[in-house]
Amino acid sequence: MAGNLEFIKSTTGSSVTSLDVTDCFSADYDVYQFNLVQFDRATADFAGIRFLDSGGTVITANEYDWAHMNMRSYSTFAERRATNNSYIDGLAYSQTTSLDTTTGAVWNIFNPYESSSYTFTKGQSSVMVDGYGVTAFKAIGVHKSAEQITGFQIYTAGTSFNATVKVYGVK
Amino acid sequence: MPIGQAKFGLLGGVADLGKLELIETQTITSSTALIDFEDLGTGYNVHFITVNNFHSATDSQDLNLRVLVGGSVQTGASDYGRAFNVNYSNGTNSQDKDPTLDRLRLIPEIGAFGREHANGYFYMYNALDSSKYTFFNQHSTFLSRDPFYATTFGAGSYQQSNTLSGIRFYMSSGNINETEISLYGIAES
């Protein structure tokens, strides 16, 4: 019997400025789910994702479109978006290394390994903005180049963070 | 080689299947005030919850959630926070938000007449980790009191570092007439 979520791999980074989740996509699945069960950092900023090409090299070209709604319990909601960007934003946010305010997130990635398709993604995250309150992200993104994608990278603007990612194939 | 493929080989052709593990399903067929899940399993960082064919006994009431710690329901005035968007089919939308609450509102102002039902799914993060807050993401589709077709998406939090022993679903007023709620753990999460 086919499974439902099939575990592929777990990747953890400690005090890293980016975290590559390598060789997690294959011809075995069309749809993937990854869970971000921890993300914390000392400097306030968003975290996003980039994809890794067939050689495992991170794609930094301006080939990404993204949009997300930032729903803040303590303020008016905000919409953010970009086209032809170098990453997909809206995965997470943190401004503290306190474990109790770490992020929870579930994202899906569609058709990454299919070389004739763009790679699409959507996700939702729940984070605590320390001193303010809970915030939600509802996000979409696309990599607008038809090529084989083998993994992804948790990307930030450069300051170090701690993160744990679990990847599953969806059957 | 991806680890998943390596495991496939190591297990002699038995793939590492079935990581969405059903913990419990509760089926409600008559008027009920509280639906408690008192077993959240072990070892899960992420839980997945489905709410199917939900029918409130009273019009314009919210489906709420509180958590249980050591078997006791948590009702502190600032234990919870919420932020979600509500989109109605008449073209309006609203921002439902508050950083300090004594409960989580999952689905707001559900209709109760005829086939005015609600459906949804929720993720719950870190419920079994005593060092972290518990977070939620919510998605629902329902017929409102108006009645307009509507959807919600957003997040919530239980803002205490505790290990949860359970979760409770209940209405802001009145009972639950009908629903099926399933709680899953995502293994290896």
Boltz contact constraints between the chains, C-beta under 6 A:
constraints:
  - contact:
      token1: [A, 3]
      token2: [B, 17]
      max_distance: 6.0
  - contact:
      token1: [A, 3]
      token2: [B, 18]
      max_distance: 6.0
  - contact:
      token1: [A, 4]
      token2: [B, 20]
      max_distance: 6.0
  - contact:
      token1: [A, 5]
      token2: [B, 19]
      max_distance: 6.0
  - contact:
      token1: [A, 5]
      token2: [B, 20]
      max_distance: 6.0
  - contact:
      token1: [A, 6]
      token2: [B, 16]
      max_distance: 6.0
  - contact:
      token1: [A, 6]
      token2: [B, 17]
      max_distance: 6.0
  - contact:
      token1: [A, 7]
      token2: [B, 16]
      max_distance: 6.0
  - contact:
      token1: [A, 7]
      token2: [B, 19]
      max_distance: 6.0
  - contact:
      token1: [A, 7]
      token2: [B, 188]
      max_distance: 6.0
  - contact:
      token1: [A, 8]
      token2: [B, 2]
      max_distance: 6.0
  - contact:
      token1: [A, 8]
      token2: [B, 4]
      max_distance: 6.0
  - contact:
      token1: [A, 9]
      token2: [B, 3]
      max_distance: 6.0
  - contact:
      token1: [A, 23]
      token2: [B, 2]
      max_distance: 6.0
  - contact:
      token1: [A, 24]
      token2: [B, 2]
      max_distance: 6.0
  - contact:
      token1: [A, 26]
      token2: [B, 2]
      max_distance: 6.0
  - contact:
      token1: [A, 35]
      token2: [B, 46]
      max_distance: 6.0
  - contact:
      token1: [A, 35]
      token2: [B, 189]
      max_distance: 6.0
  - contact:
      token1: [A, 37]
      token2: [B, 45]
      max_distance: 6.0
  - contact:
      token1: [A, 71]
      token2: [B, 83]
      max_distance: 6.0
  - contact:
      token1: [A, 71]
      token2: [B, 85]
      max_distance: 6.0
  - contact:
      token1: [A, 71]
      token2: [B, 154]
      max_distance: 6.0
  - contact:
      token1: [A, 72]
      token2: [B, 83]
      max_distance: 6.0
  - contact:
      token1: [A, 73]
      token2: [B, 81]
      max_distance: 6.0
  - contact:
      token1: [A, 73]
      token2: [B, 82]
      max_distance: 6.0
  - contact:
      token1: [A, 73]
      token2: [B, 83]
      max_distance: 6.0
  - contact:
      token1: [A, 73]
      token2: [B, 97]
      max_distance: 6.0
  - contact:
      token1: [A, 73]
      token2: [B, 98]
      max_distance: 6.0
  - contact:
      token1: [A, 73]
      token2: [B, 99]
      max_distance: 6.0
  - contact:
      token1: [A, 74]
      token2: [B, 99]
      max_distance: 6.0
  - contact:
      token1: [A, 77]
      token2: [B, 95]
      max_distance: 6.0
  - contact:
      token1: [A, 99]
      token2: [B, 131]
      max_distance: 6.0
  - contact:
      token1: [A, 99]
      token2: [B, 132]
      max_distance: 6.0
  - contact:
      token1: [A, 100]
      token2: [B, 132]
      max_distance: 6.0
  - contact:
      token1: [A, 100]
      token2: [B, 133]
      max_distance: 6.0
  - contact:
      token1: [A, 100]
      token2: [B, 161]
      max_distance: 6.0
  - contact:
      token1: [A, 102]
      token2: [B, 132]
      max_distance: 6.0
  - contact:
      token1: [A, 104]
      token2: [B, 125]
      max_distance: 6.0
  - contact:
      token1: [A, 104]
      token2: [B, 135]
      max_distance: 6.0
  - contact:
      token1: [A, 106]
      token2: [B, 123]
      max_distance: 6.0
  - contact:
      token1: [A, 124]
      token2: [B, 137]
      max_distance: 6.0
  - contact:
      token1: [A, 126]
      token2: [B, 135]
      max_distance: 6.0
  - contact:
      token1: [A, 126]
      token2: [B, 136]
      max_distance: 6.0
  - contact:
      token1: [A, 126]
      token2: [B, 137]
      max_distance: 6.0
  - contact:
      token1: [A, 126]
      token2: [B, 155]
      max_distance: 6.0
  - contact:
      token1: [A, 128]
      token2: [B, 133]
      max_distance: 6.0
  - contact:
      token1: [A, 133]
      token2: [B, 81]
      max_distance: 6.0
  - contact:
      token1: [A, 133]
      token2: [B, 99]
      max_distance: 6.0
  - contact:
      token1: [A, 134]
      token2: [B, 81]
      max_distance: 6.0
  - contact:
      token1: [A, 134]
      token2: [B, 83]
      max_distance: 6.0
  - contact:
      token1: [A, 134]
      token2: [B, 155]
      max_distance: 6.0
  - contact:
      token1: [A, 134]
      token2: [B, 157]
      max_distance: 6.0
  - contact:
      token1: [A, 136]
      token2: [B, 83]
      max_distance: 6.0
  - contact:
      token1: [A, 136]
      token2: [B, 154]
      max_distance: 6.0
  - contact:
      token1: [A, 136]
      token2: [B, 155]
      max_distance: 6.0
  - contact:
      token1: [A, 138]
      token2: [B, 153]
      max_distance: 6.0
  - contact:
      token1: [A, 166]
      token2: [B, 188]
      max_distance: 6.0
  - contact:
      token1: [A, 166]
      token2: [B, 189]
      max_distance: 6.0
  - contact:
      token1: [A, 168]
      token2: [B, 19]
      max_distance: 6.0
